[in-house]
Amino acid sequence: MGERAEARPRIVLTGATGFIGRHLQRELIAAGCDLAVVVRPRSAHRAAVHPAARVHDLELDDHAGLCAALREADFAIYGAGAVRGRDATDFALANVTGVRCFAQAAVAAMAHPRVLLLSSLAASRPQLSNYAASKRAGEAALAAQDGLAWTIVRPPAVYGPGDREMLPLFTAMRRGFAPRLGPPDQRLSLLHVTDLARAVRAMIECFAACRAQIFDLDDGRPGGYGWDDLRALARRGRPALVLPVPRALLGALAWTNLVLARLFGYRPMLSPGKVNELCEPRWLCNNQPLAAATGWRPQVALREGVDSLFTPAGQKRSENP
């Protein structure tokens, strides 16, 4: 196990009001951290800030404001990110420029600048999409910052209470309809959000052992999951109607959505780049480097995690994360 961090570390977190950020807030505060969160002034999700956290109302490129927020921090976590976009510009502020500004402010303001970046497994395939390229560029911006101690985590698809991306897929499978969005032999790593939050906490606690490294992580299933595995787990072995979605159809829907997004000014989730991500044959992780550095191990198996989403308590948490 790596060197442990000082007692009651002071942490500044961006992206706190998102799906993963809400769980990170709870994990860090439960661990006794002194937490401050950076929230954009016009955020519609201020209610998601934990009552024990202090709030800094800042834009991600506000250098002076970030310096003030980070001045007393022991660690900084960059969890903000954009997952929807029409083009590279829509991803740049949160995924690249924001990371660079955060890193620069950390070096300027913190006595011992240490930053953890919450990236994505998509960063390992930057050629697939504007999103993936922006995540890789954000990683590069962090690593290029002189005078900064950094570490990066690349989670795969993350699910759990409050998720809006994986839940519709699991719900359809639970009801007996099993859409298959990728190739028949596709293999996917998955991770429950509470395990991700625990991993981030472990990386902070063992920062010296994690320094200048990029970690991926999953729920510990060797070789990940195929579509048949997901269907069987969601349905608990009951039969389901398999609905293969051809790539050509996904592509047509994505291009149509992109045209409409440009016409009406919204940021789409389904885009041609997202289709490339959905159809990539392998999205797999290896827990061993992170386990060796921190002692972290996943605790939530997929069956347990999916089942919990459909209990009354799980449904309530998904509605009010």
C-alpha positions, 0 to 999 in steps of 0.5 A: 500500500502506498503512502497515506495522505494526511488526516482530513485532507482538504479537497477541491472537486469539479464536476460535483453535480454530475452522476459520478460527482454526486457519489464522489461527494458522498464518499469523500465526505464520509471519509472525513475529507474537508470538501469544496466543490467548484460549481458553474454560476449558471448551474441548474444542479446546485441542489446536488451539492452535499450540505457538508461541502463548501461551494465556489461559483466559478467557470472552468477557465476562471484562473484567478477564481480557481487559484483562490479556491485551490490555495488551501487545498491538499488535493484537487480532483477534476471531474467535470466533463462534456459527453454531448456535442456536435463537434470538437468545440463542444467538448473542448471547454470542459474536457481540455481547456478546463483541465489545462486551466485547473492544472495551471491554477493548481501549480500557481496556488497550491503548496503541493499541487496534486491533481487527479483527473477523472478521464474515460476509457474512451481516451485510449481510442482518441481516433474514434470520436471528438469526445474520445479525442478531447479526453485524451487531449485533456490527459495530455494537458495535465501531464504536460504541466510543469511542477504538478504531481498528477494521476489519471483514472479511466473508468469504463461504462459506469452505472448505478443510482442516478445514471441516465445512460445505462439505466434505459438499457438495463430497463429494456432488458429487464422487461424482456427486450434486449437491444444489441448496439455493438457487434455480436462478439463485443466485450465490455468492462463495466463498473458500479459508481460506488466502486469508482468513488472508492477507487478515487478515494484510494488514489487520493489516500495513496497518491504517491504510489499513483503519481504520473500513472494512468489507471483503468478499472472495472468490476473485476470480471475477467474478459468483461461482458458480452451481450448475452452475459448482460441479457442473462444478468438483467433477466436473471436467466429468463428469455428475452427478445434480442433486437440487433441494431445494425450499425447502418441504422445507428449511423443514419440515426446519428447523422440525422440527430447531428443535423437536427442538433445543428439546426436547433442548437442542442448538443446530441448524445448520439453522433457519428463518433458515438456510433464508433464508440458503441461499435468498438469490439473491445472496451476492457480494463485491467485492475491489477496496477491500481490494486497494486498501488492502492489495495483497492478492489471492486466490491459490487458485482454486476448482478448485485448492482443491476438488481439494486437499481430495480428495488424500491430504494434503488429506484428512489435513488435513481429518481433523486440521486 
